[in-house]
Amino acid sequence: MLTGAPTYYDRLLEGTSFRPNSPLGEKDSEDTARRAAARHLSDLMEAQACFCFLRLGDMDLAYLLAEQDGQLAGMPYSDGLVTGTRAQGNPGIGANYAARFRRAFEQADYVDFHERLWPMELWLPRLELQRSANLHRNPDRATSYLLLTWLEKEFKPFCQGKRIGLAGAEAGLLETLSATPEFQRAAAEYWPADAEIFFHQVREDGRNLNANLDLVKDDLKQFIEHHRLDVLFLSLGGGAKILCYELSRELNLRCFDFGAGLRALTYSACDGNRAARSTHTPFLYRLPFGIYMDAVEKAFPELSAEALLAKAHAQLLLEVQRKEVGWTYPSFEYDFSPENRKAFREAFQLYQTRCRRLFQCSPATVKERKDFLYFSGEHGLTTEGRAFYARLQLKSAVKNVLAKSSLLKISVGRETPANE
């Protein structure tokens, strides 16, 4: 997350002494318990026409703790900067939604508390949440962060034969991609082709959520009622927690806080509302760079040149991000394996011709391009990047030498009169 002064979330992190190499850890080779828990969640939703499933992410927990500590006013909720090489994210809602946010977690039918995600386990004991014993939750730490297993194993069979709504900032992107042969081949094992699927791109592509939340809710009500949905899957940051709970009660509907599910299905490196890398990216399958960028330009026709270039850079970096089917890794975990490097090279060749027109469009695109060259050079991914990185290193070395020389001259100059 890109920040200026330390936020409440940053201060929570500073208070933790041990940090694991991977915040979520490795995917279990034997996932019998997780698959059973995912199946149980499906059974609960099948049995109840009115049902709300929520996930308590680390930024959601920080929001609730900040409210308890009277420090919610400092929590960030803006859409962030344009940058294809650095990650950022936040719940997208401000202090004015605190009561509704807390109520959703206290009364939702099922909450996954994400204990497996570091540092959730360390922070959760501080949370004062009043939930009835009759409500459901993930059975234990090992079966927390259940969305990934549910998406991999249960999403397709659960959706079949139902009227499904997919809503969020990436819904239009998924609608465009799902019509392509490339998507249909890649996603065949996970995509519920036998369901009646309807897509809803949220207002302003998910931007300005803090101002738009109740307008988004009204739009969703119309979408749900028009299509007579059986289930709504909503990806909308912190806003999804509030709206999933409220819509489930008001419309007697199954509502599922889908989180990064839309990004997994679209193989997206960026949240739909941002032109910056997501903080983490769950993985099911790859999609070709050209097909993806075609869909981005169609789904987001008003993107600025720098935003489009940033999304392209983020997508290139996704090729070398660590990935495993049915699991997620943060943006800073890379895997420069032969397979990932090959995928990067193939995407990069197309990027060179497709995106060249954007390189010199404005000072913002020039800077974005330099940031990408720096990354690709630092990690030895491209010839041009290596040359760019080497020049910067040389300039830095020369500056250091000159600086030391200047300091030496000043020091000698001060000592000379005394020596004379």
N, C-alpha and C positions, 0 to 999 in steps of 0.2 A: 504494500500500500504506500503510495507516494504522499508524504505529509510534510508540513513545515514544522511548527512546534509540535512536541510530543502530544499525542492524543491520549484519552483514557485507555484505549486499547493498547497503545504503545507502553504506557506505564504498567499495565497488567503484565505485559510480556517481560518488561524489565525486572519485575518482581519474581520471575521464575528462574531458578538457578540452573536447571538441567534442560538442555534442548536435544532431542533425538535427531539422528540424521534425516529421518523421514517422518513428518508429523503424523501420518496415518499408519505408518508401518507397512510391512509386506502383506500382500494378499495371502490368505491361508491356502495351503495346498489341499487341505481337507476342509471343505466349507459346508459340511453336513448341517451343523447347527445354524449357520447363517441361512442356508437354503430353507431349512424348516421354519425359521423365523419369518422369512420372506413369504413363504407359503401361508403361514398363519395370518399375516397381514392381508393377503388376498382373500382369505376365507372371511376375515372380519368385514372387509368391504363388500363382499358378495352378500353377506347376511344382513347388512344395514344399508338402506337407501340413503340415509342421512349419516354421513361419516366425514371426519376431518383428520387427515394425517399431516403432522408438522415435523420439521427437523430443527433442532436447536444447534445452529452453527456457532463457531467461535465468536463471530461478530454479533450474532444475536445475543449470545450470553453476555458479551461485553456491554451491549445496550442495556440489558436488564440490570446488570450490576451497577452500571453508571447511574441508572435511575434510582436504585437503592441508596447509592452514595450521594445523590443530589448533584451529580456531575454530568448529566445527560446533555446539557446545553453545548458542551464542547465536542460532541460526537460528530464526525464528518458525515455528510450525506450527498455531496455534490457528485456529478457525473465524472469528474476528474479530468486529467490532461490527455492530450493526444500523444501517445507513445507506443510504438509497436514492439519495443524491446524490454519495457519494464511493466511489471504487474501492479494493478491497483484494484481496489474494491471496497465497498462498504454497504450497509443495509439499505441506503437510499431514502431513509425516513428520519425525520427529526424528532425533537422532544415532544412535539404536540401530539404524537400518536402513542405515547407511553402507556396510557391506561388500556387502550385497545390491544396493544401488542402483548401486554402482560395477560390480559383476559384470554386471549387466544391460546396462549400456552397453558394457562391454568384449566381451561375447559375443553380443549381439543380432545377428540376421542383417542388418538394415539400420538405420542410424542417420542421421537428418537432423540435421546440426549447426547449422542455423539461422544460418549466417553473415550472411545478409541482414538479420537483425534486429539493430539497434543495441542494445547495444554488444557483441554476441557476438564479432565479428571481433577486437575489442580484447582480449577476455579469453581467447579460445581458445588462443593460444600458451602460456599458463600451464598448461593442463590436461595432466596426465600420465595418459594413457589408453592401455592396452595392448590394441590390437585387431589381430587377424590380418589379413593382406593379402587373405585369401580372402573376408572379409566385405564387405558392401556399404555404401555411403554415398551421399549426394547428390553428383552429379558436380562441382558447383562452387557458388560463391556465388549466381549467378543462378538456379539451380534449387533453392536451399535454401528452407526453409519450404514444403515441397511439399504438405503436407496440404490446403491450401486449393484448389490446382489439382486434386489427386486427388479431393477431395470433390466439386468442381464437375463434373469431366469423367469420372471413373472409378468413383465409388462405385456409381451405379445399374447400369451394365453389369456390373461385377465381381460384384455381389451376386445378380444374377438367376440363378435356378435353384439357389441354395445355401440352406443352413440357417444363418441369420444370428442372432447374439446381440448385442444392444445393451444394454450395462450401464453404470451410472453413477448419479450423483445426479439426473440429468434424465431417466432412462429411463422412469419412470412418467409424467412430464409428456409425453414424446414419444408414449407409448402412447395416452394420452388424446387428444392433439391429432390423432394420425394417423387416428383414427376419425371426424373431423369433415369435412364437405364442404369447408369453408373451407381446411383443410390440404391436402386432396387436390387441390384446384384450384391452390393456390399452389405446392405441392411437386412437381407432376406431372413436371417436367423432371428432378428430382433423386432422387425417392423410388423405390426398387426394389420396386414393387408385385408383381412376379412372383416375388420371393424369399419363402421361409418365414422370417418375422421373429419373434423372441422377445425379450421385454423383461425386464430384471432390475433392479429398484430396489435399490441396494446398502444394506447395513445402516445404520440410523440416518440415511438420506438422505445418506450420505457424511460426516456429522459424526463427530468423534472418531476420525479415520482413524488417527492414531498409535497409539491403543489397540486399534483394531479390525482392523488390516490383515490379520492371519492368519485372523481369523474371516470377514472378507470373502472371503479366498481360498478358504476351505472352502465358503462359500456359492456362490461362482462355480464351483467344481468340480462341485457337485451340479447347478447350472444347466446347465453344459456337457454333462455326461453324460446328464442327463435328456432334453435336447432333441437330443442327438447333433449338436452344432453342427459346421459346417465352418469357421466364422470367428467370433471374438469381437472386437467393437469395444468398447474399454473407455475411458471417460472418468473419471479418478480422480486427477488431479493427479500428484504424485510417486509415489503408490502404484501407478499404472498402469504405470510403468516396471518396477517390481519384479515385479508380478503378470503382466504380459504375457510377460515373459521366462520366468518360472518355470512358468507354466501351459502355454506353448508346448512346453516340454521335457517336462514331466511328463505331458501329455495328448496329445502329438503333434498339435498344433493350430496353426492360423494365428491369431495374436493381434496386434491392431493398436492401438497407443496413439493413441486417437481424440481426445485433447485437447478442444478446444472444438467438436468436431464435433457433439456432441449439442446444444449451445447454438445452433449455426448452424441445425440442423434444427428446433429449437423456437422460433427467433427470441427467445431469452432474453437479457435484460440481466444476469441474476444467475446465478452458479453455484447448482446445486441445494442445496448444503449451506450456502449463505450467504444472508442478507438484506442484501446490499450489491452495488453494481455490480461487474461483472467488470472486470478490468484492460484487456481488449480484447474485441471482439465481431465474429467473422466473420459475413459476410452472404450469404444466398442469396435470401431473399424475406421480405416482411412478412407478419405474421399480425395479424388485428384484435385490438385491446386487450381487448374483451369476451370473445372466444373464448379468448384466452390466459389471462386472469384466471380464467375458469371452470375451465380445466384446472389452474391452480395450486391453486385451492381443493380440487379433487378429488384431485390428486396429493399435496398436502401438507395434509391435513385438520387437523393439530395445530399449524399456524402460529399464533403469538401475533398479537395485533392490530397491534403495532408492526412485526413482521416482514412481515405481509401488506401493510401500508401501504408499507413500504420497498420491497418488490418491485414494488408498483404504481408508485411514484415512479421507480424505476430503469427500468421499462418505458416510462414516459412520456419519460424522457430519452433512451432508445434511439432514439426517433423522430427526434430532432435530432442524433444522433451521426453523424459522417461514415460513409458506407457505400458499398460498391461490390461487385457480385456477384463471388463467388469471391475476396474479399480481406478483410482485417481492419484496423481502425484502433483505437488506444487510446481509452480512455474520455474523455480530455481533448481529443480532436479533434472539434469540432462542425462541423455544416454547416446553417446556418439558411436553407437554400434554400426557395423557395415550396413545393416538394413535401414537404419535411420538416416545414415549419411547418403545412401542411394536415393531414398525418398526425397531428401533435401535437394540433392543435385538435380533430380528430375523437375522438381517444382521451381528451383532457382533458374533453370534454363528458360522456362516459360515466363517467369517473372521478369527476366532481363529484357525480353521483347515486349511483354504485355504492359509493364509498368514504367518503362523508360520515359514515356511522355510526362510522367509525374515528377521525375527527379528534380527538375529545375523550375517547377511551377511557381514557387514562392520561397521566401526565407524559411518558412515552416517545413516545406517538403525537403529543402536542402539539409536542414538540421536532422530531420527524420532519417534521411538517407545516410547521413554521416553516423548517426547512432547505430544503424544497421550494419554499416561497414565496420565499425569498431567491434561490434559483437562477432561478426563473421570472421574478422581478422584475429581477434583474441582467441577464438576457438579453432582457427585454421580451417574454416569451412570454404572460403573462396579465395581465388588468387588476388582479386581486387581488394578484398578485405584485408588479406595479409599485408599487401603493400601499404594500404592506408594505415594499418596498425603500426607497421614498422616505422613509417614516417613520423607518426605521433610519438613513438618511443624515442626516436632519434632527437626530435625537437625537445622532448622533455629532458633527455640527457644533456643536450647542449645548454639548456636553460639552467640546469643544476650546476654545470661546470662554470658558466658565467656568473651565477649567483655566488658560488664559492670564491671565485676569483675576485669579485667585487668586495666581498666580506674581508678577504685577505688584504686587499689594498687599503681598505678602511682601517683595518687593525694595524697594518704597518705604518700607515700615515699617522695614527695616534701615538704610536710608540716612538717614532723618529725624533721628535723634539726632546723627549726625555733622554734618549740615547746620546744625542748631541751634547 
